Amino acid sequence: MNLVTVIERKEYRPLTEATAITYLQKLGYFKNELCECIEIGDGNLNLVFKVNPVGSEKGLIIKQALPYAKVVGESWPLTLKRATIESNATKIYNELIPLHAPKILEHDEDQAVTVMEDLSHLQILRKGFIEKKSYPFLAEHIGEFLAKSLFFTSDFGTSPAKKKELEYLFNNPDLCDITENLVYTDPFFNSETNSFEEELTEEIKELWNDADLQIEVAKLKLDFLSKKEALLHGDLHTGSIFVSETETKVIDPEFAFVGPIGFDLGQIQANLLFQLFSRTELKDEIIEHILNIEKVFNETFIRLWEEHSVRPFNQKALIKEKLEGYWVDAIGVIGCELIRRSIGLAHVEDIDSLEHNQKIEAKKKVLKFGVYCIKNRFTIRNIGNLLIGLE
């Protein structure tokens, strides 16, 4: 795996729309062209600029990590190392599944800057769903992305030495701490980071006082902290996927770390499930995506195991048992993600864009279903059974 080459050391400075153009031209891009630049980032953590020659729609993207969370400000400091984490992870995706990740052109560790291909001809998946658009290849592409990225960085698909190298390169404590708190901790007690409507107070207090639920969430948190199964994207939701009818590109793996495979599986499925709670126009298509992601992932993972396993795990029953375990874990993650996106710090537009009374009713259903997933994951076991419980 060819990872990051660091440019000369220099003092960190946040870019602006003007200096982003200069930065690219110093690297040799668009040197003799008049360029324009706009800041297009709408995420919580980073600056994102699009630079292109005047008169051309196609350009380059510059992403720069800030030394704090953009959504909160300087009171929430963050490591700049996350930019290198993201660049390294995307470079691995460029090798393993190049059709489904943006191409990385440059990375500057000192400035926490990554230059990558322009994907502005595509749309963020969440926005597309809200606009009722269809994506016939989505499940196939995401299932393949998950299977290849997770298999080839797991103990089935890589050597012990390379696995240890991945654990070292993707040691990501700051962002893992954010995930641990926002997904597994804060939503399950009266944390000041939580944000929810007053009409949900009764349901939320019931959730906080559910001793059985608290135990199961603690088990899931321990899995998140201790399982080192594969290199995860770490933040795979419908806002970190660019799409068209024929293309799918996964972006923003700055939360990448070596952890439980079920985490990536559960996060993307939970964020698809929000569509079922928020609108009905694409219901059948969304259900098909959710089922087919599991199907494509399982089939591709087994095929990769048969063709590329680096260890003599020669019992097919073993790999099937592991796959079942991944999805049990994923169903627990689905529950946590549904709950935290409803009452925690970071919500989803799918639900929050609804009319107020609809939003409240949808969130009540989401919270109830999230608790069901967490407490019954060992009996639900797979996505087909999960969807039956939704009826």
Salt bridges, closest charged atoms under 4 A:
GLU11 OE1 - ARG13 NH2 3.79
GLU39 OE1 - LYS70 NZ 3.69
GLU86 OE1 - LYS63 NZ 2.97
ASP108 OD2 - LYS10 NZ 2.72
ASP110 OD1 - ARG9 NH1 3.26
GLU117 OE2 - LYS249 NZ 3.99
ASP118 OD2 - LYS50 NZ 3.62
GLU131 OE1 - LYS133 NZ 3.32
GLU144 OE1 - HIS100 NE2 3.27
GLU144 OE2 - LYS148 NZ 2.77
ASP155 OD2 - LYS163 NZ 3.11
GLU197 OE2 - LYS359 NZ 3.45
GLU197 OE2 - LYS363 NZ 3.21
GLU199 OE2 - HIS356 NE2 2.73
GLU203 OE2 - LYS364 NZ 3.94
ASP210 OD2 - LYS375 NZ 2.91
GLU216 OE2 - LYS219 NZ 3.12
GLU216 OE1 - ARG377 NH1 2.97
ASP223 OD2 - LYS227 NZ 3.99
ASP235 OD2 - HIS237 NE2 3.51
GLU247 OE2 - HIS121 NE2 3.09
ASP252 OD1 - LYS63 NZ 2.63
GLU254 OE2 - LYS63 NZ 3.92
GLU254 OE1 - ARG82 NE 3.17
GLU281 OE2 - LYS132 NZ 3.62
GLU285 OE2 - HIS289 NE2 3.37
GLU299 OE2 - LYS295 NZ 3.13
GLU306 OE2 - LYS316 NZ 2.93
GLU307 OE1 - ARG303 NH1 3.66
GLU307 OE1 - HIS308 NE2 3.79
GLU324 OE1 - ARG381 NH2 3.29
ASP329 OD2 - LYS227 NZ 2.67
GLU337 OE1 - ARG340 NE 3.01
GLU337 OE2 - ARG341 NE 3.04
GLU349 OE1 - LYS127 NZ 3.03
ASP350 OD1 - ARG126 NE 2.68
ASP352 OD2 - HIS347 ND1 2.98
ASP352 OD1 - LYS363 NZ 3.14
GLU361 OE2 - LYS364 NZ 3.99
